[in-house]
Structure formats: structure tokens, C-alpha cells
Amino acid sequence: MTYSPVKWQGDPPGGHHHKGTLQFKPVSPAPASIELRIQRAGETNPRSSLK
């Protein structure tokens, strides 16, 4: 299943490193794990982190 963020609170676009928080709608029931994939335009493979 894929979920898109509903809100970004942090640094504006531009610069090399961004700090902030992505907010998602609650997932119910809570899954055993979540994998976050971030892919910028032009990248062939997303970066991922499994939690």
C-alpha cells in the first residue's frame, strides 16, 4: 500500500540539506513495519528506510 504525505513542515525548497517533518494520515490497523521511500525527480531508484 502507498501513502502520500499530507503536510510538510520545515525548510523551504532549495539548498543541499532539508530539515523538517512529513505528516501522514494515521494508518489503521497499525502495521508490523513501515518502509519509507523517498525518490526525487530524475532518480532511478528511491532511497528507503525500513522501521
N, C-alpha and C positions, 0 to 999 in steps of 0.2 A: 504494500500500500504506500502511496506517496502523499505527503502533506506539504503544503507550501506555508511559509511564514505569513502571519497576518500583520506583523509590525516589526520595524527595525528602530531601535533607539540607540544612537551612538554617533560616531564620526560621520560626516558627510562624505560623498564620493570624492575621490582624488587622494593623492598621497600613496605611500607604499604599504603601510600597515593600518588596518582599521580596528578600532576597539568599539564594542557595543554588545547589544543583546538582541537576539532574534526571538520573537514571541510566536508561539503556535497555539492553536486551539487545543484544549485538553483531548487526549486520546483515551477512549473508554471501550472496553476494559483495558487496563494498563498492560502493555506487552512485556514479555520477559526481557527483551532487549530492544534498543533503538539504534539505527545506523544513520548518522548524519552525513550527507553527501553534498559537497559544495562544488559547483562547476561554473567557471567563468566563461564568457563568450570566447570562442576560439580554442579552448582547451579540449583535447580529445578524450581525456579521462578525468572523472571527478575525483576530488580528494575526499577521503572518507574517514570516519571515526566511529567505532562500534562501542556502545555503552550498555 
